Amino acid sequence: MHNSDTDLIYSQAHKQVKNFTFDAQVVEVFPDMISRSVPGYNTIIDTIGRLSQDFVQDNSNIYDLGCSLGAATLAMRKGITAQNCQIIGVDNSSDMVKRCKMHIEAFKGNTPVTIIEGNIQDIVIENASMVVLNFTLQFIEKSQRQVLLNKIAQGLKPGGLLVLSEKITSDDLTIDQVLVDLHHSFKRDNGYSELEVAQKRTALEKVMLTDSLELHKERLSQAGFSHSSLWFQCFNFTSILAIK
């Protein structure tokens, strides 16, 4: 017996596996999907909350770009001790935004939050002390990734922080296969069948194009971040801190 919020999207064979989208069907099961698919996700969210205590400055903006259901936004709002700040969450899925607003309303906090439906590439980043891209950049066109990072760097105040979490591809094909196999084992251990793992991979292969860790760090340097470091990795899932 499964709950209605259990991810069963790929449990039956699809005649044609469509490209993955963050639609109403995904929104319904998203927390379950994330926890069973992304190793260390809760650690990353908790740490984003901790980092907000240290990096969010008084009288500044905080951006959660690709905010989905607002997990990072809520973690930051819980952690922020700075005064006169606001969090701006942005997502291009109307279904996500609708549900995210409900989540934000359900958990009250001192820092005001605005959730916007829109393309993160169109959002003006200004007077920012912290920006989060939590598994978001990998869904942006590769040719536009540097442009977005440049814009974020320009909109950050000195000492401002970007948290960039991404699934990566290793340039070493042998290592890459080991990491992919470990991730698939993780999903199977969390109850996904071989069919589900295979169909999800097909759904994502044209819409989630991953980069190497080296390329991410190169882009961050080019964007003008003075410091960047990998702080988390589990299999091929990573998170990087970049400070302006």
C-alpha positions in Angstrom: 0.0 0.0 0.0 1.6 3.3 -1.1 0.8 6.8 0.0 -0.4 9.2 -2.7 2.8 11.2 -2.2 5.0 8.2 -3.0 6.9 8.6 -6.3 5.4 6.0 -8.7 5.7 8.0 -11.9 8.0 5.5 -13.7 6.8 2.4 -11.9 4.8 1.2 -15.0 6.3 0.8 -18.5 5.8 3.9 -20.6 5.3 3.4 -24.3 7.3 6.5 -24.9 9.3 8.1 -22.0 8.7 11.9 -22.3 11.3 14.5 -21.3 11.2 15.2 -17.6 9.2 18.3 -16.5 8.4 19.8 -13.1 4.6 19.4 -13.7 1.7 18.8 -11.2 2.4 15.0 -11.2 6.0 15.6 -10.1 5.1 18.3 -7.6 2.8 15.8 -5.8 5.6 13.4 -5.1 8.6 15.7 -5.2 9.7 15.4 -1.5 9.7 11.6 -1.8 11.4 11.7 -5.2 14.2 14.0 -3.9 14.9 12.0 -0.7 15.0 8.7 -2.6 17.0 10.0 -5.6 19.5 12.6 -4.2 22.0 11.3 -1.7 22.7 13.8 1.1 19.9 16.2 0.1 18.8 16.8 3.7 22.4 17.5 4.7 22.7 20.1 1.9 19.4 21.8 3.0 20.4 21.9 6.6 23.8 23.3 5.8 22.3 26.0 3.6 20.3 27.0 6.7 23.5 27.1 8.8 25.4 29.2 6.2 22.6 31.7 6.2 23.4 32.5 9.8 27.0 33.5 8.8 26.6 35.0 5.4 23.3 36.9 5.2 24.0 40.6 5.8 21.7 43.2 7.2 19.6 45.2 4.6 20.2 42.7 1.8 18.4 40.3 -0.5 18.7 36.5 -0.5 17.8 34.5 -3.7 16.7 30.9 -4.0 16.9 30.3 -7.8 14.9 27.3 -8.8 13.3 27.2 -5.4 11.0 24.2 -6.2 8.9 23.6 -3.0 11.0 26.0 -0.9 13.1 23.7 1.2 16.2 25.9 0.9 14.1 29.1 1.4 12.6 27.7 4.6 16.0 26.6 5.9 17.5 30.0 5.3 14.6 31.8 6.9 15.0 29.6 10.0 18.7 30.4 10.1 18.9 34.1 9.3 19.7 36.4 12.2 20.4 39.5 10.1 17.9 42.4 10.1 15.8 43.9 7.3 16.3 41.2 4.7 14.1 39.5 2.3 14.2 36.1 0.5 13.2 35.9 -3.2 12.4 32.5 -4.4 12.1 31.9 -8.2 10.8 28.9 -10.2 9.5 28.5 -13.7 7.0 25.8 -12.9 3.6 27.2 -12.1 2.7 24.0 -10.2 5.9 24.2 -8.1 5.3 27.9 -7.3 1.6 27.3 -6.3 2.6 24.5 -3.8 5.7 26.4 -2.6 3.6 29.4 -1.6 1.5 27.1 0.5 4.6 25.6 2.2 6.0 29.1 3.0 2.6 30.2 4.4 2.5 27.1 6.6 5.8 27.9 8.3 6.0 31.4 9.7 9.3 33.3 10.1 10.7 36.7 10.7 12.2 37.2 7.2 9.7 38.1 4.5 9.6 35.8 1.5 8.4 36.5 -2.0 7.9 33.5 -4.4 8.0 34.4 -8.1 7.0 32.4 -11.1 9.6 33.1 -13.8 12.8 32.3 -15.6 15.8 32.7 -13.3 17.7 34.0 -16.2 15.4 37.0 -16.4 15.5 37.9 -12.7 17.5 40.9 -11.6 20.0 40.0 -8.9 20.8 43.0 -6.7 22.1 43.8 -3.3 22.4 40.1 -2.6 24.3 38.6 0.3 23.4 34.9 -0.4 22.3 33.1 -3.5 21.3 29.4 -3.8 21.3 27.4 -7.0 20.4 24.0 -5.5 20.4 21.5 -8.4 19.2 24.2 -10.8 22.1 25.1 -13.1 22.0 21.6 -14.6 18.6 22.4 -16.2 19.9 25.6 -17.8 21.2 25.6 -21.4 25.0 25.0 -21.2 25.7 28.1 -23.3 23.8 30.2 -20.7 25.4 28.9 -17.5 28.4 31.3 -17.5 26.1 34.2 -18.2 23.9 33.4 -15.2 26.9 32.9 -12.9 28.3 36.3 -14.1 25.0 37.9 -13.3 24.9 36.4 -9.8 28.4 37.4 -9.0 27.7 41.0 -10.2 24.6 41.1 -8.0 26.3 39.9 -4.8 27.7 42.2 -2.2 31.4 41.8 -1.2 31.7 38.7 1.0 28.4 37.4 -0.5 27.9 33.6 -0.9 26.7 31.4 -3.7 25.8 27.8 -2.9 25.9 25.8 -6.1 24.7 22.2 -5.8 25.0 20.0 -8.9 25.1 16.4 -10.1 28.4 16.1 -11.9 30.1 14.0 -14.6 33.6 12.9 -14.0 36.1 13.4 -16.9 37.6 10.0 -15.9 35.1 7.6 -17.6 36.0 4.7 -15.3 35.4 6.8 -12.1 32.2 8.3 -13.7 30.8 4.8 -14.3 31.6 3.8 -10.6 29.7 6.9 -9.4 26.8 6.3 -11.7 26.5 2.7 -10.5 26.7 3.8 -6.9 23.9 6.3 -7.5 21.7 3.6 -9.2 22.3 1.3 -6.2 21.3 4.1 -3.9 18.0 4.4 -5.8 17.4 0.7 -5.8 18.1 0.6 -2.0 15.4 3.2 -1.6 12.8 1.1 -3.4 13.1 2.1 -7.0 12.9 -0.8 -9.5 15.3 -1.3 -12.5 12.5 -0.1 -14.7 12.0 3.1 -12.7 15.8 3.8 -12.7 16.0 3.2 -16.4 12.9 5.3 -17.4 13.9 8.2 -15.2 17.3 8.3 -16.7 15.8 8.4 -20.2 13.4 11.2 -19.1 16.3 13.3 -17.8 19.0 12.6 -20.4 18.0 15.5 -22.8 16.9 18.0 -20.1 19.6 17.6 -17.4 23.0 18.0 -18.9 25.7 17.7 -16.3 29.2 19.2 -16.2 32.5 18.2 -14.5 33.5 19.7 -11.1 36.5 21.3 -12.9 34.3 23.1 -15.3 32.0 24.4 -12.5 35.1 25.8 -10.6 36.4 27.3 -13.8 33.1 29.1 -14.4 33.0 30.4 -10.9 36.5 31.8 -11.2 35.6 33.4 -14.5 32.5 35.0 -13.0 34.6 36.8 -10.4 34.3 34.6 -7.2 37.5 35.0 -5.2 37.1 31.7 -3.4 35.3 28.5 -4.2 35.5 25.0 -2.7 33.7 21.7 -2.8 32.1 21.2 0.6 29.9 18.2 -0.1 30.1 15.1 -2.3 28.2 11.9 -2.2 28.7 9.8 -5.4 28.1 12.2 -8.3 26.1 14.7 -6.2 28.0 17.7 -5.0 27.7 21.2 -3.5 30.2 24.1 -3.8 30.6 27.2 -1.8 31.7 30.3 -3.8 32.4 33.6 -2.0 32.8 37.0 -3.8 
